[in-house]
């Protein structure tokens, strides 16, 4: 089994791609997530979509728009509202987690491994077997 984050961007115009990917893959949609953090003294959010494993292949895609959206708990914004509207239409609740910012990791892949570990520990995705 392979679980991998696929970064679409920072959540500006690529948020529309994340929403379209979510709608197009609603039959595989497992979770919609918001990772909140503080980056350069700003409250920001990464939005992510977790899909079911592919069969065959056992590949689990986690699409993310990283740290470019204002945290909606502090600054309401249209981009988060669009993600929330998509969740409402698809009958999903957005899972919100507070995480460390990506800049404290020397490589982006280490940050993504950190997020995967958090998701596994909280049973949002399956452990490796």
C-alpha positions in Angstrom: 0.0 0.0 0.0 1.2 3.5 -0.9 -0.2 6.6 0.7 1.0 9.8 -0.9 0.3 13.5 -0.7 -0.1 15.2 -4.1 0.3 18.9 -3.8 -1.8 21.0 -6.1 -0.5 24.4 -4.9 -1.2 26.7 -2.0 -4.9 27.1 -2.4 -5.3 30.1 -4.7 -6.8 29.1 -8.1 -5.8 25.5 -7.5 -8.6 25.3 -4.9 -10.9 25.0 -7.8 -9.0 21.9 -9.0 -9.2 20.4 -5.6 -13.0 20.9 -5.5 -13.3 19.4 -9.1 -11.2 16.4 -8.1 -13.4 15.9 -5.1 -16.6 16.0 -7.1 -15.2 13.8 -9.8 -14.0 11.2 -7.3 -17.0 11.4 -4.9 -17.4 7.6 -5.2 -13.9 7.2 -3.7 -14.0 10.2 -1.3 -13.0 9.1 2.2 -12.3 12.5 4.0 -12.2 16.2 3.5 -9.7 17.8 5.8 -8.5 21.2 7.0 -5.0 21.4 8.6 -4.6 24.6 10.6 -1.2 26.1 11.5 0.6 29.3 12.1 3.0 30.3 9.3 5.0 33.5 9.7 2.7 34.7 12.5 -0.4 34.2 10.3 -3.2 31.7 10.9 -3.4 29.6 7.7 -5.1 26.4 6.6 -4.2 23.6 4.2 -7.2 21.9 2.6 -6.9 18.2 1.7 -9.0 15.4 0.2 -8.3 11.8 1.1 -9.5 9.2 -1.4 -10.1 5.4 -0.9 -7.3 3.0 -2.0 -7.3 2.1 -5.7 -8.1 -1.4 -6.5 -5.9 -2.8 -8.0 -2.8 -1.0 -7.0 -3.4 -0.2 -3.4 -2.6 3.5 -3.9 -4.1 6.1 -1.6 -4.0 9.7 -2.9 -4.2 12.6 -0.5 -4.6 15.8 -2.5 -3.6 19.0 -0.7 -3.5 22.8 -1.2 -0.8 23.7 1.3 -0.9 26.7 3.7 -2.3 29.3 1.4 -5.8 29.8 2.7 -6.6 32.0 5.8 -7.8 29.9 8.7 -11.6 30.3 8.5 -11.8 30.2 12.3 -10.1 33.6 12.4 -10.7 35.0 8.9 -13.8 33.9 7.0 -13.0 33.5 3.3 -14.6 32.5 0.0 -12.0 29.7 -0.8 -12.8 27.8 2.5 -16.5 28.5 1.9 -16.3 26.8 -1.5 -14.7 23.8 0.1 -17.4 23.7 2.9 -20.1 24.0 0.3 -18.6 21.0 -1.6 -18.5 19.0 1.7 -22.2 19.9 2.4 -23.3 18.8 -1.1 -21.3 15.5 -0.7 -22.6 14.9 2.8 -19.1 15.1 4.4 -17.9 16.9 7.5 -14.5 18.6 7.2 -12.1 17.1 9.7 -10.1 19.9 11.3 -6.7 19.3 12.9 -4.0 21.6 14.2 -0.5 20.7 12.8 3.0 22.1 12.7 3.9 24.4 9.8 5.7 22.8 6.8 8.7 25.3 7.1 10.0 23.5 10.2 10.8 20.4 8.1 13.9 20.4 6.0 12.0 18.8 3.1 8.4 18.9 2.0 8.3 15.1 1.9 9.1 15.0 5.6 6.2 17.3 6.3 3.9 15.0 4.3 5.2 12.0 6.2 4.4 13.8 9.4 0.8 14.4 8.3 0.4 10.8 7.2 1.6 9.7 10.6 -1.0 12.0 12.3 -3.7 10.6 10.0 -2.7 7.0 10.8 -2.5 7.6 14.5 -6.0 9.1 14.5 -7.3 6.2 12.3 -8.3 8.5 9.4 -6.2 6.3 7.1 -5.1 2.7 7.4 -1.7 1.7 8.9 0.8 0.1 6.6 0.4 -3.7 6.4 
